[in-house]
């Protein structure tokens, strides 16, 4: 099955987390919930991140690396490509700011 097939379920998981202002989950946690390999989580998140222009927030900031406690470097690269993150912005600053924006947008 293609990773695209898991996108609606992954989006629902992230929207539920956001609406409850829940702590971010790890890539491995998301993969386990979807029943896919952990290294495939990025392939599911990329299409969700692509909706930044219409959503106004990057829902994918709710998925973090267990080691770093922040999204992957590729997530930050995508955020820069889509204009969500300034070129000179520190990843930690962007992560905190975008996380709050996600919580605000999905607040119940």
N, C-alpha and C positions, 0 to 999 in steps of 0.2 A: 504494500500500500504506500502511496506517495505521502510525503510529509504534509502536503496541502490538505489531506483528508483530516489531519489532526488539528488544523488551525481553528475551526469553530469551537471545539471543546477547550483548547488551550486559551482562547480568548475569553470564554465564559469563566474559566478558573481565575484568570487575571482580573476580570471585571468584578468577580465576587470578592477577591482579596481587596481590590481598590475600594469597593463600596463599604467595606468593613474597616478601612484604614489598617488592614492587617500588615504584619511584617512581611517583607519580601521572602520568597522561597528560593531554594537553590535550583540550578539547572537539573540536578539529579532528582530533586523532589518533583519538579514539573514532569520530567520524563517518566518517573514511576507512576504518577497519576494518569499519564496518557498511555502507559504500557509500551513505551518505546525506549531505545537505548539512550543513555544520558548524552552521548555525543551528538545525538540527533535533535536535541532541544533547540539549538540555534536555527536549524532549518525550519522549525515550526514558528519560531519567534520572528524571523525575518519578514514574512508576509504581514504579521501583525504590526511590526514597526513601520512597514511601508505605508500604513494608513495614517501616519503622523499628520499629513497635510489636511485630511478631513477630520481627524479626531482632535487635533490640536495638542495632544499629549502623546508621549511614548509609553504605552502600557507595559512594554517589555522591561522597563526599569524595575518592575516587581520581581524579576528573576536575576539572581546574583550567583556569583562564584562562592562556593563554601570557603575557599582559601582566602580570597580577597575581600569578601563581604560587599562586593559591588558587581555591577554587570561586567561582562567580558570586554576586552579591548575592542573587539569587533563591534560590540554594541555602541561604543563611543564613536567608532569610525562611521557607523551607519547614521548616528545622530548628527554628526558633522555634515555628512553627505546630504541629509534631508533638511538641513538648516535648523535643527532643533538645538544644536550645541554650537556655540561660538568657537572659532579656531583657537583662540587664546584662553578659553575657559578650562579650568582644571577639572578632571573627571569627578573628583569628590564634590566639587561645587555643583556641577551639572546634576549629578546623581541626587543630591539633597534637594535641589530646586525642582527637578522634574518629578521626583517622588511626591513632593508636596502638591505639585500641579495635578498629578494623577489622582491623589486622594481628594483634592478639591472638586475636580470634575465629576468624580463618581460618588461623592458624598450622598448618603441617603437623606 
